[in-house]
Amino acid sequence: MRRKAGTLFPLEMAICEVASVLRQRGIRQFHGFSIAKELKHAGDTKLLTAYGTLYRALDRLEQMGYLHSEMEDPRIAAAESRPGRRLYELTAGGKRVVAKAAKSSREAKARRKRGWSPA
């Protein structure tokens, strides 16, 4: 599927929105499984259609500059007897894309409320 420059697929937008919500809750960094759980909780599980879909989307978002990632401290993983996780954080660019989408959504709702719809 081709995309216009600067646009996000629905899964990518949902990831950015969830990351923004987590940030509002005081969770600055997150891992892929926590995003999957939040998407499931929000009822967006249809976006995760195949194994690896989420991680490919996270990688694309990082390449676009909307997310930044780093491996967690290996001592934390060792203390919890589990493999290390890649931790992601929403960047300033990611915050802007979420804000822009929210603004567009509010404007579209206002237009529908006034009875205007695109031709």
N, C-alpha and C positions, 0 to 999 in steps of 0.2 A: 504494500500500500504506500503510495507516495503522499507526501505531506507538503503543505506550503511552509515556507521558511517562517520560523517563529511560532508555529502552532504545535500543540501537543495532542497526542492520542488520549482518549478518555482515561485509560489506566495511568498514564503519566500525570494527567491533571489531578486525578484522584490521589495519587501518591503525594503530590505537592500539597494538596489540601489537607491530607492527613498529617503530613509533616508540620504544617502550619498550626493545626489544632494541637498536636503534641507539644509544640513550642509554647503555645499559650498556656498549656498545663505545666510548663516548667521543665519539659523533657527536651533538651537541646539536641541530643544524639539518639539515634534509633537504629535498630538492625532490621533486616528484611523480614524476619518472622513477626516482629512487632507490627510492621506495616500490614502484613497479611492478616493478622488478628484484628487490627483496626478496620480494615476494609471489610472483613467478614462481619464485624459488629455493626458496621454502617450499612450492611446489606449489599455491598458492591462485589460480592464473590464472583459474579458473572464476568467481571473484568479479568479474573485470574483463570484463564481457560486451559492452560497447559503448564506442565512442569517447566520452570525456568522463565516463564513470562514475566514474573515480578522482577527477577534479577536482571533480565535483559533491559527492562524498562528503567530500573535504577541505574544501570550502566549508561544508557542513553541520556538520562537526566544529568548524570555527572559530566558526560562529554559536552552537553549543552551549557554547562555551568550553573545549573539550577540546584545541584547537590554537590557536596564535598564529602569524600569518604576517607577513612583511615582504619587500620586494623586496631582493635582494642588492645590494651596492655596485656601481654601474654600471661602475666602473673595473675590477673583476674580470672582468666579462663582456667589456668592451672589450679587455682584455689577452689574453683567450682567444678573441677574434674570434667571439663568439656572442651571442645575445640574453640579456638578463637573466632570471634565474629568481626565482620566488617561493619563499622558504625558510620552512619550517614548523618549529614546535617544539611538543613535547608540554607542555601546561600542568599545573599541580598537579591540576586537575580530571580531566584525561586520565590522569594517573598513578593517581588514585583509581579510575577506572572500570576500568583494567586490573587493578589489585590486587583489586578486588571480583570481577571475572570469574574471576580465577585462584583466589580463595578458594572461590567457588561451584563451580568445576570440581573442586577438591580434595575438597570436601565431598561432591559427587555421586559421585566415584570411591570415597570411603570408604564411602558408603551401599551402593553396588553390591557392594563387597567383603564387606560384612557381610551381604549377601543381601537388603537392603531395596530395594524399588523403589516408585515412586509408583503409585497406583491409576489 
